[in-house]
Amino acid sequence: MQPSLALQQALFRHQQRQIDALVVGASPAFKAYEARYRRLSSRYRRALDMSGVHRRVTSADVVHVGDYHTLRFAQRAFLELATSAVGSGRRVVLALEFVEARHQATVDRYLKGRLGDRAFLDRIGHPYSGAFDIWPHFKPLFQFARSHRLQVVAIDKRAAGKDSLQRRDEAAAKLIAKAALAPDRPLVLVLMGQYHVAPPHLPASVERALGTNARAQLVVLQNPEGVWWKLASKGLADSTEAVELSDDVVGIFNASPLVSQRTFLDYCEAEAGDAPIEDGGLAATVRALVKAIAKLVGVQVAGPLSKLEVLTPNDLDVLERLERRGGFTRVELEHLERHVLSGQSAFVPRARTIWLSGFSLNHAAEEAAHFVRHCALDAPMDRERPRADAFWARCVEEAIGFFGSKLVNPRRTCPSLSEWTGVFTHGEGKQRETAAFVLALSSLPDVRSADAKRLLPSRLEQFHAVSHALGYLLGEALYQAHRAGRFGSRQVAALFRDPIESGPASYARWLERSKA
């Protein structure tokens, strides 16, 4: 297996574990439902182009399109299929999981322009939650329907219990079948969660609901993981638009499984004032952030910026590109691989590269700040240090990154000491252990003391977690001092230019200045 592919798969498994931890309580019924989808979406017959997919769509009567709600490419692809379908001359009906069927009257009023966005979302019970919310992904579908006078059918159903997935499929199927059986035989385009549109699930329920009235059904899966990994192993993932899985199932590709997962994690982990960045615009956004932060702290970045590379989850050869640009040893590459697998972003000075694990503006700004600091220093950022020196130096580096991101997004927050106390009191396992270190080290009167050395975490994972937390706390304190006028532009410039000759001394100095 190619090293890059192995890394991608390892990161996929890591992110899936993160998602599983966020979406707790998966029942045996859900697991069986998921397993059926995975079995049926793991193999393909042949490659297709998108024109072939559009022909199949317009020749069907009911088209079930799999949705990944937080991936905007998924809704855009559905919109492209709808545009093609309208061009065929048939009447087109959009059946959307986004709204529960009981709110159909509200959908109709919204399409007629009698409700604004906020009133519409309030009435359907959608708690709009800012920039990472999925409503901006779905709004263009409603706008398209309004401009083309298309019927929109709300098909979701609130359900609980072990048979909730089946009941949701059956409820949606009745509405889809009713639309498909209209006298003018419209083309019904369904957008529902990917697991739902597996042939034994919603399509089978629609067939039962149709009874003796035959209608041609097609399933369009988006970015089916099993097929994507097979294509990637052959070097075909980037060049394949679509595939045929069976007579009535095709798959289309607009994002890697990693990107799809990451959009969900970004949605769950979004911070105040944060915003998603389009993957195609990440590099340009990072460069703009570098220029903005550099201007604020008085650092020249034009020359180094021209040599900066920005890598994202869409780049399948992260380690190879880092190795080419940085000349790392095998041991160093192993450390870099562990960092990538941790799901954290990073600036790698020797490779002049920023690795972004997701599409968060906050994290992009943080790594841009690290790059600006690199440009401000004459000394290297990544030199070897004794353990205690390295720990407190890393705290200062984390503080600089967080401080820089606050210059871009003043609303960004970090866990306070009171929140860490809550984690220690009520948390478990590694989180509680991290909290114990954070509370103990933050209470020290002098981090240069022998007690401080004895209290430092010994395991690398905790070393990183605790220095990360303490660095954010210091960065927040410095920003609040800056905002209050106690930490002026000269001190900010000095912070970014600090060579950190001694990690403990530097940390102690900036902590004291944050309180002055």
MODANOR-V327588 format. One record per residue. OMEGA is omega in radians with two decimals (NA if undefined). Layout:
# MODANOR-V327588
OMEGA
OMEGA
This chain:
# MODANOR-V327588
3.11
3.13
-3.11
3.13
3.11
3.12
3.13
-3.12
3.10
3.11
3.08
3.14
3.12
-3.13
3.11
3.08
3.09
3.13
3.13
3.12
3.13
-3.11
-3.04
3.00
3.10
-3.08
3.04
3.13
3.10
-3.13
3.10
3.11
3.11
-3.10
3.10
3.09
-3.07
3.10
-3.05
-3.09
-3.04
-3.09
3.10
-3.13
-3.05
3.12
3.07
2.92
-3.05
3.09
3.08
3.09
-3.14
3.11
3.13
3.14
-3.06
3.09
3.11
3.08
3.11
-3.12
3.14
-3.12
-3.14
-3.08
2.94
-2.82
-3.06
-3.12
-3.06
3.10
-3.13
3.12
3.09
3.12
3.09
3.12
3.10
3.10
3.12
3.11
3.10
-3.12
3.11
3.12
-3.14
3.13
3.11
3.00
-3.09
3.07
3.07
3.10
-2.95
3.05
-3.03
-3.08
3.05
-3.07
-3.11
3.12
-3.10
3.14
3.10
3.08
-3.13
3.14
3.13
-3.14
3.11
3.11
-3.10
3.09
3.01
-3.10
-3.06
3.13
3.12
-3.11
3.10
-3.05
3.11
3.08
3.12
-3.09
-3.11
-2.98
3.01
-2.93
-3.12
3.14
-3.08
-3.12
3.12
3.09
-3.03
-3.10
3.11
3.11
3.11
3.09
3.11
3.14
-3.14
-3.08
-3.14
3.11
-3.14
3.01
3.06
-3.13
3.06
-2.97
-3.09
3.13
3.07
-3.10
3.10
3.14
-3.03
3.14
-3.05
-3.13
3.13
3.14
3.09
3.10
-3.09
3.12
3.11
-3.09
-3.13
-3.14
3.12
3.13
3.13
3.12
-3.09
-3.08
3.07
-3.06
-3.09
3.08
-3.11
3.01
-3.09
3.10
-3.07
3.03
-3.10
-3.11
-3.01
-3.14
-3.11
-3.00
3.01
-3.02
-3.13
-3.05
-3.09
3.13
3.11
3.11
3.10
3.13
3.11
-3.13
3.13
-3.13
-3.11
-3.12
-3.06
3.01
-3.12
3.14
3.09
3.06
3.08
3.07
3.10
3.08
3.13
-2.95
-3.09
3.13
-3.11
-3.13
3.09
3.11
-3.13
-3.14
3.11
-3.11
-3.05
-3.03
-3.08
-3.03
-3.09
3.14
-3.04
3.10
2.98
3.09
3.09
-3.10
-3.02
-3.12
3.03
3.06
3.07
-3.04
3.07
3.11
3.08
3.06
3.13
-3.14
3.13
3.10
-3.03
3.12
3.10
3.12
3.08
3.12
-3.11
-3.02
-3.06
-3.13
3.14
3.10
-3.13
3.13
3.09
3.08
3.05
-3.09
-3.13
-3.13
-3.08
-3.09
3.13
3.12
3.13
-3.14
3.10
3.11
3.10
-3.12
-3.11
-3.13
3.14
3.12
-3.12
-3.08
3.04
-3.13
3.08
-3.06
-2.98
-3.10
3.13
-3.09
-3.14
-3.12
-3.10
3.02
3.11
3.14
-3.09
3.09
3.10
-3.14
-3.02
-3.04
-3.05
-3.07
3.13
-3.13
3.06
-3.13
3.14
-3.06
-3.04
-3.13
-3.06
3.03
3.13
-3.14
3.12
3.10
3.09
3.08
3.13
3.12
3.11
3.13
3.11
-3.12
3.11
-3.13
-3.13
3.07
-3.13
2.89
-3.11
-2.98
-3.04
3.14
-3.10
-3.00
2.98
3.04
3.10
-3.10
-3.12
-3.01
-3.10
3.08
-3.14
-3.10
3.06
3.13
3.14
3.14
3.04
3.10
3.08
3.13
3.10
3.09
3.11
3.14
-3.10
-3.03
2.94
-3.13
3.11
-3.13
-2.93
-3.14
3.12
3.11
2.95
-2.97
-3.10
3.11
-3.12
-3.11
-3.07
3.04
3.12
3.06
-3.14
3.12
3.11
3.12
3.13
3.12
-3.13
3.10
3.13
3.12
3.10
3.05
3.12
-3.10
-3.12
-3.11
-3.12
-3.13
3.01
3.14
3.12
3.10
3.10
3.08
3.07
3.05
3.09
3.10
3.13
-3.09
-3.00
-3.08
-3.12
2.96
-3.03
3.13
3.13
3.11
3.08
3.14
-3.14
3.11
-3.11
-3.12
-3.12
-3.07
-3.13
-3.13
-3.11
3.07
-3.12
-3.11
3.12
-3.06
3.08
3.11
-3.14
3.12
-3.11
-3.07
-3.06
3.10
-3.09
-3.12
-3.07
-3.11
3.12
3.06
-3.12
-3.09
-3.08
3.11
3.07
-3.10
3.14
3.10
3.09
3.12
3.10
3.11
3.09
3.14
3.12
3.14
3.13
3.07
3.10
-3.12
-3.14
3.11
-3.14
-3.07
-2.97
-3.04
3.12
3.12
3.08
3.11
3.12
3.10
-3.10
-3.12
-3.10
3.14
-3.12
3.09
3.07
-3.12
3.14
-3.11
-3.13
3.13
-3.12
-3.12
-3.11
3.07
3.12
-3.13
3.10
-3.11
-3.03
NA
